């Protein structure tokens, strides 16, 4: 797929939570085979954008197109079945399930896990070591790795990752960045990340949201080479 | 853990006050009652854990199972059959009607209301009244007595059976346990409860659907985001829970009869068991049910014999309502120490 045919695109998406108009016309393009960072201040609508894509909040208007087909209006489980893996904010690991069961539940076809497991264990060796440990006994970093691995068990083509560095020590963040770097080129990723350095290190493209609007989008190189622009868009370097 | 330890000590102390053979019969009576409470509380707990639905209609489905199972058992349709087989089928009929009614209820009535918890409570509470009236219209207000099948109800000069092995040969209605007769059917109820418990644990721990249920209790939204159609699982678990209740109604019928009061009574005890054990945990619902059953059995015995504490010259006679109130008292005590219940899983 070329850049002109993005894997995922959002056009004029409006999402309400109760009476609040959170997304006020988000436009977003996620090119196939690349990592796109979704940036913006707290409350800009980044998490809501991911949840709207997954159908966890239903957009009131606008289009969400994945691989040429509309996603908006479909129930969440059907959206996931189209090939979207979701790594939510706060990770949402199943605490009472073992590491293995946390991965097992993400199988959509028999054999998904057998096929994915070797790759996941190379990427995150801890998951092999703590296979039978309950989710609640994992450290924050291990939970984050498990959440990412869980989204990769099924044959997904797009990963939506929300704030993977949140609440983690810098050294753990480094490990997760390394793991995600290995994914680059193999998978399409839409990454929400407050930590700009991490986002810049991983992403090829960016999209900045503010107050529920798309403010600017382009190639990551344009941001990393222009500190003034970055500061103006994100309010920090 | 500490709470559990204290509870165990209190129970042990209470049992030590009786002579052993009396203590054993109380224990068995308590387990019998506990097994029936478990059939109600396990479904209530799973349904609440997974769907956040407080199913007030659970009691009326328990009762519906009892009436429908009884109707089959007593009907001409089944009379030509051996009473043991007829009884087994009656249990299945009760379970199937509970599951079917519950499944339809979830699919048609509760599903549109997942976003509105208050409406669900009103709905399931309303269905209780509707269901009771329907049962009244079909079967009238008089209760029925359901006979135990032949396997637990055969007369012979050897009765009561001196041991479990002898029972298998002569099928007496009572078995001597430490010299005291105990109804053999009640031992079957305990065994049935154990089998259902083992079955449920296996389902939850060893199967894919079990993993989905356990994960869904914590975070149904995330399960859905992994591509699982959670709504379908909801309907299935609802039907499973109400099916167990329907089965429980038939199992309980030879002990408590088939009547219009049974639904409310067992709904209340089921809820208390769930609250004690902690919402959403099968082990909790089981522990709560057993605790209630034992408390009730001890309470009943104390009402019979009176309560004599060391400093009392004369035994204090207790009114039967104390035995009934004891279950609520236990709930209050457990909640004071552990607001989430003994094994609470919900956030």
Interface residues (C-beta under 8 A of the other chain):
Chain A: X54 X56 X75 X76 X77 X80 X81 X86 X88 X92 X94 X95 X96 X97 X101 X102 X104 X105 X106 X107 X108 X150 X154
Chain B: X208 X211 X212 X214 X215 X217 X218 X219 X221 X222 X223 X224 X225 X226 X227 X228 X229 X230 X345
